């Protein structure tokens, strides 16, 4: 058990090194690929490597509900960086993230995010945030799915937080279907504020897509309640075994 607890000391430096390598490769590909397709494949390889190295086991439920040729706004609850790696590794189509702007300032990772077409969202800066939402709607309308964590930040205790309304305005603007995804157990593998990566099980439940064509801005609260209600109803930590301590 002691050896298992110390695995993160060896895993973390390998992940940091591999992140730098894949980011450099991604930036190089961006010189030839303006759409970010090759960069997304780099991110997918990066995510699969981390999941494999950590010993995480991913269980996917509802994948048959996804049409790889459809453009979605993916909305998932957020507990851990493992959420990002899990979605990258197991979502069977190209997508980009709507992510907080601070991530774009991180060396290597930020370079990849910017060059591959991900969109920064600015907290506390209304004008920039509105611009980001409009840019997100344009990207979705161009045929690229967008992944959003509507809570805005990772949950420390697993409790699903309130959803931010701005991302639902984006969905209404784009009129593209929302794909609700519930992620269970990721916080046990890498809790918020920790650097200790642990092995364990993550369960992902993909729900039926929700059409947004008939929603208006006035009905945004109704849409928020519907999406959050689906994700919350599927969230059951008793359905998995916790990651190794």
C-alpha positions in Angstrom: 0.0 0.0 0.0 2.9 2.4 0.8 4.3 1.9 -2.7 1.0 2.6 -4.2 0.7 5.8 -2.3 4.1 7.0 -3.6 3.4 6.3 -7.3 2.5 9.9 -7.9 6.1 11.0 -7.2 7.2 9.2 -10.3 4.0 9.7 -12.4 3.8 13.5 -12.1 7.3 14.3 -13.6 6.6 12.0 -16.5 3.3 13.7 -17.2 4.9 17.1 -17.0 7.6 16.0 -19.5 5.1 14.4 -21.8 2.8 17.4 -21.7 5.7 19.6 -22.8 6.6 17.3 -25.7 3.1 16.9 -27.0 2.5 20.7 -26.7 5.6 21.4 -28.8 4.4 18.8 -31.4 1.0 20.4 -31.4 2.3 23.9 -32.0 4.5 22.5 -34.8 1.4 20.9 -36.5 -0.4 24.2 -36.2 2.0 25.6 -38.8 0.4 23.3 -41.3 -3.1 22.8 -39.9 -5.2 26.0 -39.3 -8.3 24.0 -38.2 -6.7 22.4 -35.2 -7.5 18.8 -36.3 -4.0 17.5 -35.8 -3.6 19.4 -32.6 -6.7 17.8 -31.2 -5.2 14.4 -32.0 -2.1 15.4 -30.1 -4.3 16.2 -27.1 -6.1 12.9 -27.5 -2.8 11.0 -27.4 -1.7 13.1 -24.4 -4.9 12.3 -22.5 -4.8 8.5 -23.3 -1.2 8.4 -22.1 -2.0 10.0 -18.8 -5.0 7.7 -18.2 -2.9 4.7 -19.0 0.0 5.8 -16.8 -2.2 6.6 -13.9 -4.0 3.2 -14.0 -7.4 4.8 -14.3 -10.2 2.7 -15.5 -12.9 4.5 -17.5 -16.5 3.1 -17.9 -18.6 4.8 -20.6 -22.4 4.5 -20.6 -24.6 5.9 -23.4 -22.0 6.3 -26.2 -24.5 5.0 -28.7 -26.5 8.2 -28.2 -23.7 10.2 -29.8 -23.7 11.0 -33.6 -20.1 11.6 -34.6 -21.3 13.7 -37.5 -23.4 16.0 -35.3 -22.1 19.3 -33.8 -22.7 19.4 -30.1 -22.2 21.7 -27.1 -20.9 19.2 -24.6 -21.7 20.1 -21.0 -20.3 18.1 -18.1 -19.9 18.4 -14.3 -16.3 19.2 -13.2 -14.4 17.7 -10.3 -10.9 17.1 -11.5 -8.4 17.5 -14.4 -9.2 13.9 -15.1 -12.5 15.2 -16.5 -10.5 16.8 -19.3 -8.4 13.8 -20.0 -11.4 11.5 -19.9 -13.4 13.5 -22.4 -10.5 13.9 -24.8 -9.7 10.2 -24.7 -13.2 8.9 -25.1 -15.3 11.4 -27.1 -15.4 10.0 -30.6 -15.3 13.4 -32.5 -13.4 16.6 -32.7 -14.2 19.3 -30.2 -12.6 22.4 -28.6 -12.8 23.7 -25.0 -14.3 26.9 -23.7 -11.8 27.3 -20.8 -10.8 29.9 -18.3 -8.2 32.3 -19.6 -5.6 31.5 -16.9 -5.0 28.1 -18.6 -3.9 29.9 -21.7 -1.0 31.5 -19.8 0.6 28.2 -18.7 3.7 27.4 -20.7 3.3 24.6 -23.3 -0.3 23.9 -22.3 -1.4 27.4 -23.1 0.4 27.4 -26.4 -1.5 24.3 -27.4 -4.8 25.7 -26.3 -4.4 28.9 -28.2 -3.0 27.4 -31.4 -5.5 24.6 -31.6 -8.5 26.9 -31.5 -9.8 26.6 -28.0 -11.6 29.7 -26.6 -10.7 31.5 -23.4 -13.4 32.7 -21.1 -12.7 35.7 -18.9 -14.1 35.8 -15.3 -15.1 39.2 -14.0 -14.7 40.9 -17.4 -18.1 41.2 -18.9 -17.2 42.6 -22.3 -14.5 40.0 -22.9 -16.8 37.2 -21.7 -19.6 38.2 -24.1 -17.1 38.2 -26.9 -15.9 34.8 -26.0 -19.4 33.5 -26.0 -20.1 34.9 -29.4 -16.8 33.4 -30.7 -17.9 30.1 -29.2 -21.2 30.3 -31.0 -19.4 31.0 -34.3 -17.1 28.0 -33.8 -20.0 25.7 -33.2 -21.8 27.0 -36.2 -18.7 26.3 -38.3 -19.1 22.6 -37.4 -16.8 22.2 -34.5 -18.3 20.9 -31.2 -17.5 22.8 -28.0 -16.9 21.3 -24.6 -17.9 23.4 -21.5 -17.9 22.9 -17.8 -20.9 25.0 -16.8 -20.0 25.1 -13.1 -17.1 27.3 -14.0 -14.6 25.6 -11.6 -13.9 22.2 -10.1 -16.0 21.0 -7.2 -13.9 20.1 -4.1 -16.5 17.8 -2.5 -18.3 16.3 -5.5 -21.4 18.5 -5.0 -22.5 19.8 -8.4 -22.4 23.6 -8.2 -24.8 26.1 -9.9 -24.4 26.4 -13.6 -23.2 29.7 -15.2 -25.9 31.2 -17.5 -23.5 32.6 -20.1 -22.7 29.2 -21.6 -26.4 28.5 -22.1 -26.7 31.8 -23.9 -24.1 30.5 -26.2 -26.1 27.3 -26.8 -29.2 29.3 -27.6 -27.3 31.6 -30.0 -25.8 28.6 -31.9 -29.1 26.5 -31.8 -27.0 23.4 -31.5 -27.9 20.5 -29.3 -26.5 20.2 -25.8 -24.9 16.9 -24.9 -25.2 16.4 -21.1 -22.4 14.3 -19.6 -22.1 13.2 -16.0 -18.6 12.3 -14.7 -18.4 10.3 -11.5 -15.4 9.5 -9.4 -12.7 11.7 -11.0 -12.2 13.7 -7.8 -10.9 10.6 -6.0 -8.1 10.2 -8.6 -7.0 13.8 -8.5 -8.8 16.1 -6.1 -8.9 19.9 -6.6 -5.7 21.4 -5.0 -3.8 18.1 -5.0 -0.9 16.9 -7.2 -1.2 13.3 -6.2 -2.5 11.3 -9.0 -4.1 8.0 -8.0 -5.5 5.0 -9.8 -9.2 4.2 -9.7 -12.4 4.1 -11.6 -14.2 6.9 -13.4 -17.8 6.4 -14.7 -19.1 8.6 -17.6 -22.8 8.7 -18.4 -23.8 10.3 -21.7 -27.5 11.4 -21.7 -29.7 12.1 -24.7 -28.9 15.3 -26.6 -31.2 18.3 -25.8 -32.3 20.4 -28.8 -32.0 24.2 -28.2 -33.6 25.4 -31.4 -36.9 26.3 -29.7 -35.4 28.0 -26.7 -35.1 31.8 -26.4 -33.1 33.9 -24.0 -36.2 34.3 -21.8 -36.3 30.6 -21.4 -32.7 30.2 -20.5 -33.4 29.4 -16.9 -35.6 26.5 -17.9 -32.8 25.1 -20.1 -30.3 25.5 -17.3 -32.6 23.6 -14.9 -33.2 20.8 -17.4 -29.5 20.2 -18.2 -28.4 20.4 -14.6 -31.2 18.2 -13.5 -30.1 15.5 -15.9 -26.5 15.6 -14.8 -27.4 15.7 -11.1 -29.8 12.8 -11.4 -27.1 10.6 -12.9 -24.5 11.5 -10.4 -24.2 8.6 -8.0 -20.8 8.1 -6.4 -22.0 4.9 -4.8 -22.1 3.3 -8.3 -18.3 3.2 -8.4 -15.5 2.1 -6.1 -13.3 5.0 -5.0 -9.8 5.4 -6.3 -6.9 4.1 -4.4 -6.0 6.2 -1.3 
